[in-house]
């Protein structure tokens, strides 16, 4: 994984300014931090915040307020959840930190989620299970009456599909092992007017998957698995119900199973890593079909 990650960082560096500092998020032999680096100048956190802000003020007021509180020594007291990520040949858990934060303008209490330079703020009313390490995921499907979801249990896979699963886990671990790769791969297909300043439209994650030996173009388990991981969910029920509904599903998953897109995209969007850690809470106006991996056909 480390050799492939180094190659991808080198490719990324050819089209982006080189950082003077380490952006590796790996510590120990198999753990990942949610910060920009595991060590060095970029390894700051709310407990040890940066000396100054690094964001555009016009879109980041709540972040200025949060980091301002952290610099006053409030970071530890505000922490709701903070767990390192974990990677192995058969399992990947994403690092993610959550901190209590009140949006001053609205006077609404909520949680600020942090992961490799991506942030999401969500109200406590919409996400009441943060401290228990759980999130609710909303996905609107318009007027459709069926939501199809990949169902799998890794231990039940055939030998060939277990090898695909191992490669898939390797790609996920590789992306999370470096904050530059992590940020760019989670935004590589986010195309909105709010995200024009990002290096989006690169499909970097697809390139990494192909380099790892995953056939994500031909019908089969690899394509189905990759397709499932690219589906966007929202932490905000308003997005799922009003913007992309009215028919919608509500799922739940551990915080360690989500990757954040950055806040100014405006849709509180996340993606999942492991479809087997996703479960149904509610379906409104539709039915949910959990399709076993061997029967799944990507539409």
Buried (B, 14 or more C-beta within 10 A) or exposed (E): BEEBBEEBBEBBEEEEEEBEEBBBBBBEEBBBBBBBBBBBEBBBBBBEBBEEBEBEEEBBEBBEBBBEBBBEEBBEEBBBBBBBBBBEEEBBBBBBBBBBBBBEEEEBEBBBBBBBBBBBBBBBEBBEBBBEBBBBBBBBBEEEEEBBBBBBEBEEBEEEBBBBBBBBBBBBBBBBBBBBBBBBBBBBBBEBEBBEEBBBEBEBBBBBBBBBEBBBEEEBBBBBBBBBBEBBBBBBBEBBBEEBBBBBBBBBBBBBBBBBBBBBBBBBBBBBBBBBBBEEEEBBBBEEEBBEBEEBEBE
